[in-house]
Amino acid sequence: MADYRLHSFALSGNSYKVALFLELAGADWEPIFVDYLGGETHTDRYRTEVNELGEAPVLEHAGLRLSQSGVILDYLAKTTGKFGPRSEQEAREIWRWVLFDNHKFTGYYATLRFMVGVKKVEEDAVTSFLRERALGAYRIVDKHLRGQDFIVGDRPTIADFSLAGYVFMPEPTGIDRSQFSGIEAWKARLMALPGWRHPYDILPGPTSLSQ
Ligand SMILES: N[C@@H](CCC(=O)N[C@@H](CS)C(=O)NCC(=O)O)C(=O)O
């Protein structure tokens, strides 16, 4: 059995945040497929035995079972000594961006992408609201990244991996991401890191509803 076991699935950018860390850290890890599209996260078994929050990712390591990608990334940075803060000030900065990511940058974009890009629902007030909110978050991150190479400090940290959850996902959302030059350049820097892999190459399961 691998050192790290990640309950995850390919369509889940939140799972990718953790998988990307594990790949870049060269960790011994294996994915455990969560059949989200088949309703697994709604089952009593999943909520009792895997995660009472009914979500992926969940990381199993050294007898612990952890959920919430931000908490998992913090745990991994602390226990491996990689991609973490170098000071209290940096630790606060990392949490500031991870929380902004969970609430807005990933939060709105991931929901929009699932509805429009994966489920292909008709455009309505909800998709329009989500797109505006996602665009607002993208503008903020783009401006930040036009001023510096990585989210916090001058090197990749877990803050970058959190914000990177959905930026490589290919599904159309009605947002032209090429307009965000700061984010595009940052994505290229992440892709150049030794060990970088695309989410659909490292996480199990379908990448569309028709698979
Ligand atoms: N803030 C959480 C979000 C996790 C999340 O929403 N995961 C999705 C998959 S990407 C999920 O499992 N959703 C199940 C549901 O909402 O029913 C994190 O960062 O781990």
Ligand as a Chemical Component Dictionary entry (heavy atoms), coordinates in Angstrom:
data_LIG
# 
_chem_comp.id                   LIG 
_chem_comp.type                 NON-POLYMER 
_chem_comp.pdbx_formal_charge   0 
_chem_comp.three_letter_code    LIG 
# 
loop_
_chem_comp_atom.comp_id 
_chem_comp_atom.atom_id 
_chem_comp_atom.alt_atom_id 
_chem_comp_atom.type_symbol 
_chem_comp_atom.charge 
_chem_comp_atom.model_Cartn_x 
_chem_comp_atom.model_Cartn_y 
_chem_comp_atom.model_Cartn_z 
_chem_comp_atom.pdbx_ordinal 
LIG N1  N1  N 0 -13.577 23.209 0.244  1  
LIG C1  C1  C 0 -13.524 21.816 -0.113 2  
LIG C2  C2  C 0 -14.382 21.569 -1.343 3  
LIG C3  C3  C 0 -14.480 20.102 -1.669 4  
LIG C4  C4  C 0 -15.535 19.839 -2.727 5  
LIG O1  O1  O 0 -16.455 20.639 -2.941 6  
LIG N2  N2  N 0 -15.381 18.691 -3.360 7  
LIG C5  C5  C 0 -16.343 18.293 -4.374 8  
LIG C6  C6  C 0 -15.630 17.581 -5.514 9  
LIG S1  S1  S 0 -14.527 18.688 -6.337 10 
LIG C7  C7  C 0 -17.302 17.308 -3.759 11 
LIG O2  O2  O 0 -16.891 16.286 -3.282 12 
LIG N3  N3  N 0 -18.583 17.642 -3.767 13 
LIG C8  C8  C 0 -19.598 16.729 -3.294 14 
LIG C9  C9  C 0 -20.926 17.400 -3.124 15 
LIG O3  O3  O 0 -20.961 18.641 -3.102 16 
LIG O4  O4  O 0 -21.902 16.696 -3.045 17 
LIG C10 C10 C 0 -12.076 21.409 -0.365 18 
LIG O5  O5  O 0 -11.294 22.280 -0.743 19 
LIG O6  O6  O 0 -11.726 20.241 -0.144 20 
# 
loop_
_chem_comp_bond.comp_id 
_chem_comp_bond.atom_id_1 
_chem_comp_bond.atom_id_2 
_chem_comp_bond.value_order 
_chem_comp_bond.pdbx_ordinal 
LIG N1  C1  SING 1  
LIG C1  C2  SING 2  
LIG C1  C10 SING 3  
LIG C2  C3  SING 4  
LIG C3  C4  SING 5  
LIG C4  O1  DOUB 6  
LIG C4  N2  SING 7  
LIG N2  C5  SING 8  
LIG C5  C6  SING 9  
LIG C5  C7  SING 10 
LIG C6  S1  SING 11 
LIG C7  O2  DOUB 12 
LIG C7  N3  SING 13 
LIG N3  C8  SING 14 
LIG C8  C9  SING 15 
LIG C9  O3  DOUB 16 
LIG C9  O4  SING 17 
LIG C10 O5  DOUB 18 
LIG C10 O6  SING 19 
# 
